[in-house]
Amino acid sequence: MYRTTCKPNTRIHVADALRGIAVAGIILIHACEHFNLYWSGMSFDRALVAGWEQPVADFMWWLLAGKTYTIFALLFGLSFYVQSDNQAQRGRDFTGRFTWRMALLFVIGWINTAIYNGDVLVLYSVLGLTLPWLGRLPSRWLRAVFALLALQPLELLQLASGMRLYIDPGAWGEAAYPAFSDGGLWDTLVASVRYGQGLTFAWYLNNGRVTQTLAMFVLGMLLGRRRLFYDEPGNRRMWGRILAGSLLAAAALFAPIGADGSPLRVMTAAWYNLAQTMVVVSAVVLLWYAFAGFRRAAGEFMRIGRMSLTNYLLQSVLGTFVFYNWGLGLYREVGIVYGLAAGAGIVAVQYLFSRSWLRRFSHGPVEWVWKRLTWIGAAR
């Protein structure tokens, strides 16, 4: 049974910056994909800057695809640990309250799904229900759980058995995409609610994201228990070791292994994403505590990160407005390069909004509502 260390959990500013970096990265990769409309017929030869399309696509996929969500998931696990530990220090069990918090997130996720079919919050809310129970385990057992999940057990089972676990999203996509590409706002909302979570879950399951997301939740808890995000004695040395090990793992896994879409490819790609994620996280943490200039520069992402839930929902509204038929319909007009530029514009708008909002309030609007409803009826 894990017991609190009774050490204070002060605000972790580098975690806010990482959260902001993750949200910005999610927006940029979604914009490259035209918020999933890229996959419904957009081709490189229709782009305005055809010569740059493939290099930019390759670079953005290498830099962001599969990494931004893992950072987001890791920090979700860290946030759970901080909240749970704070309650444990007050002699309170956080299980019931966190379960209610996940129910609220489930509703928020469905609202987001109605706008954009690539929502991840519903999956987070369902997997998050396991965290209070996993959080009771001592760290040595929690490390074993992380190792098992990080090994991608579903893919290992498929390799061992010769079976193929695959959900074909084709029928959902054929039913949904005409509403996104040619319909109005109401058509988009209806199609997203009816088919969005099916499309999303199929993609996550087929690409090993379900077990990897839970693995990152657990890793966030473990890093929280170790207090690695604070600049305490020995932590920089530990982050240096993590950086070195992650760089070696990323280099070893750089070349794709296995046929495209095979369990072996999915499994090794997940390991590569994990290694790259830890390269980014460890490098940011080390630079954050070593250089004031880096803190000032990367600290601007804190504004987005402190309002990560609000900004995650806002990117769905802005992104679908820019690319879908109910808004500007730019998916017809631009390729990946200009799509990326549009995504950068969305990030800039969200940064300015976050900066303005946080000058007046301590929480983002959705964060404030979520927090108030989480603790409704409770004496805090």
N, C-alpha and C positions, 0 to 999 in steps of 0.2 A: 504494500500500500504506500503510495507516494504521500509525503508530508511536506508542507510548505517550509521554506527556509526562513520565513519571516523577514526577508530583506525587502526594502521598499522597491516597488515597481514604478519608477518615475517615467515620464514620457520619453519614448525612444525616438529621437528626432531622425536618426539615420533610417529607422524603419519607415517613418513617414516619407522620407525622400525616396526610398526604394519602392514604396507603394505608389508614389507619384510616377516614378520611372516606369513601373509596370503598367499603370493605367495609360500613360502616354504611348507605350509600346503596343498595347492592345489596340488603341485607336489607329495607330499607323498601319499595323498589319491588316486590320479590318478594312481600312481605306484602300490598301493595295488590292484587296479582294472585292472591293466595291460592296462591302457588307454582305458578302456571299453572292451577289449578282455577277461577280467576275466569272463564276463557274457556270453561268447560264448562257454562254455563247460569246463572251467577249474574247477576242483574239488579238494577238500582237499586231497583226497587219492593219488593224483599225485604229491603232494608237497614233497620237499626234507626234510622238518622238520615237519612232519604231526602233532606231538604232540603239537606244538606251533601255528598251523594255526588258530584255532578257537579263542583262547584267544587273539592273536594279532589282528585278524580281529575285534573282539568285542571292544577291546580297541581303535583301530584306528577309528572305526566308531563312537564311543562315543566321542572321542577327537576332530575329525576333520570334519566328514561328516556333511554338512549343516552349518558349522560355518565359515570356511575359506572364502567362497563366500560372506557370509553376512558381514564379516569384510571388504572385498574388496569393496562391494557395499556401505557400510557406508562411506568409505574413498573416494569413487567416488563422493558421494554427498557433502562431505566436500571440495573436490578439486573444484567442481563447485562453491560452495559458495565463496571460497577464490578468484577465478578468477573473478567471477561476481562482488564481492564487490570491488576488486581492480579497475575494470573498472568503477564502479559507483562512486568511489572516484575521478576519473578523469573526471567525467561528461559524461561517455559514456554508451550506452545501449549495453549489451553483447549478446542480443538475436540472432541477425543475425550471428554474428561471432561464437557463440556456436553452432548454428544449422549447420553451415558449418563444425565445428569441429566434430560434431556427424556424418555427412555424410562421413567425412574422416575415422572415427572410424568404420563405417559400412563397408567400403572397406577393412580396415585392418582386420576386423572380418571375412570377406569372404576369405581373403588370409589365415588366420589361420584355417578356416573351412576346406580348401583344404588339410591341413596337418593332422588335428585332429578333429574328428567329435564332440568333446565335447566343442566347443567354446561357450563363453558367451558374447563376445564383440558385436556381432550383436544385441543381446537382449539389452545390455547396450545402444547401439547407438539409438535404437528405443525408449526405455523408457526415455532415456536422453533428447529427444526432449521436454518432458513436463517440464523439470526443470526450464527454464527461465520463464515460465508462473506461475508455482507453487512458484517460488522465489519472485514473486511480492506480494504474500499474506502476511499479517501481521502474526507474530509468533503464535498468538492464533488460527488462522485459519489453519496454517500449522500444528500445533499440532493435530488439529481435523482430518486433512487429514492423518497424520501418524497413528493415532489411528484407523481410518477406515480401512486403508490398512493392518495394523498389525493384525487386527481381522480376516484376511483372508476372505474377503467378498464373493469370489466365492464359498468357501467351506460352508460358512454360508447359502448362497442361495441354495446350493444343499441339505443341511440338512433341510432347511425350506420347500423346494418344493418336496423333495423326488426324484428329478432327479439326474442323475449321469453324470457329465461332464468328459469325458475320451476320450483321443485319443490313439488308439492302434498303437504302433510303430512297431508291428510285421513285417508287409510287408516291411517297410524300412530296418529294421534290417536284415531280411532274404536276401534282395538284396545287402546290404552293407558289412556285416561281412565277407563273403567269400573273398572279395578283401583285407580286412585287414589281415586276417589269412593266406591266401594262395597266394595272388597276389603280383605283384611288385609295385614299387613306382608309376608308372603311373596309375595302377588299383586303388591304394589307393587314389590318388588325385581325380580321376574321381568319385569314389564312395562317397568320402567325400563331394564333391561339390554337387552331385546329391541328397544325402540322409542325409547328416550331420545335416543341420539345421532342417529338419523335425524331426529327431530323438531327437535332443536337445530340440526343442520347445515342443514336446510331453512330454518329461520327465519333463520339467519345469512346464508345465501346470498341468500335473497329480500330481505333488508334491508340488503345491502351491508356486512355486518359482517366478512366474511373479509378483504377488502383493507384495510378501515379498521383492523382489529386489527393487521395487519402494519405498516401505516403508523404506528400509534402505537408499536409496538415500535421502529421505525427512529427516530421522533422522540425517544423516550427515550434512545436511543444518542447522537443528536446533541446533546441537551441535556447529557448526561453528558460528552461530549467537550469541550463548551464550559464545563463546570464551573459551569453557571448555578445549580445548587441550593446552591452555597456562597456565602456573603456576601463575595464578592471584588470588587475595584474594577471598576466599570462594570456589574456584574450587575444592580443595582437599576434602572439606567437602561434596560437591555435588557428587563427584565421590564415596566417601564412602557410601553415601546413595544409589547411583545406584548399587554399588557392593552388598550391603546388600539386597536390593530389588530383584536383579537378582538372587542371591543365593537362596533366599526363593522361587522365582518362579520356578527356575530350580529344586529344591528339590520337589516341589509340582507336577511338570510335569514329573518327572523322569520315572515313570512307564508308559508304552504305554497305550493309551486310545483309544478304538475302534478297530474294525477289521482291519487287515492289508490291506492297500490300500483304506480304506473307507474315505469319506470326514472328518469324525470326527478325524481319526488318522492323516490325512494330516494336518488338522488345528492345532491340539494340538502339533504335532511334530514341526510345524513351530514356535509356541510359545516357545517351549522348546529350539529350536535352537536360537531364539532371546535372550532368557534369558542367555543361555550359552555364546553367543557372547558378551553380555554386561558384563558378569563376566570377560571374558578375556580382553576386552578393558579397563574396569575400573581398573582391577588389574594391567595391564601393565602401564597405565598412573600413577597410584598412586606409584608404585614401581619406575618408571622412575624418578619422581620428588623427591622421598624420599631418594634414595640410589644411590650414584655415581657408586658403583660397578655394580649395575644392569644396569645403563646407559651404562657402558663400555661393558658389556656382550651383552645386547640386542641391543646395538648400532651397532653391527656387521650386524644385519639384515637391517640396514639402507642402506647398499650398494646394497642389492637386491631390497629394496623398492624404492630407488631413480631411479631405472631402471625397475620398475614393469612391464611396457608394453613390453619392450624388453624381459624381463625374462619370461613373460607369453607366448610370441610367441616362445621363445627358448625352453621352456619346451615341447611344442608340437612337435618340430623337434626332440629333444633328446629323448623324451618319446616314440614316435612312432618308432624311429630308434631302440631303445633298445628292444621294445616288439613286433612290427609288423613284418610281414613276409618280408617286403621290406628291413628291417635292420637285426638285430640279431635274431629276432623271439623268444625272450626269453619267450613269453607267453606259449610256449609248455614245457618249461623246469623248470620253477620255480612257486612256490605258492606265498602266500601273504607275508610270512616272507622274502624270498629272493627278492620278488618284492619291498618290503619296503626298503631293503638294496640298491637295484638299484636306487630307488627314492632318497635316501639319497645321493648317489653318484652324481645324477643329480643336487641336491641342492648344493653340494660342488663345482661342476664344475661351476655352475652359480655364486656362491659366488666369486670364484677366478676370473672369467671373469669380474664380476662387479667391484671388487676391482681394478683390473688392468686398466679397462676402465676409472673409475672415478679418477684415478691418473692423467689422461691426459685431460679429458673432464668434463664439468659440467653437461651434460645430457647424457642419454643413446642414442644409435644411432636411435632407432625408436622414442623415445621421441623428439629428436632434429628434425627429419623430420616432425613429427606430429605438433610440435610447429611452425616450419617455414611455413608449408602449412596452418596452422590455421590463421596465420597473414599475409599471402601473400597479397600484395597490400594495406596493412594498414599502416598508420603512427602511430607508437606506441610511 
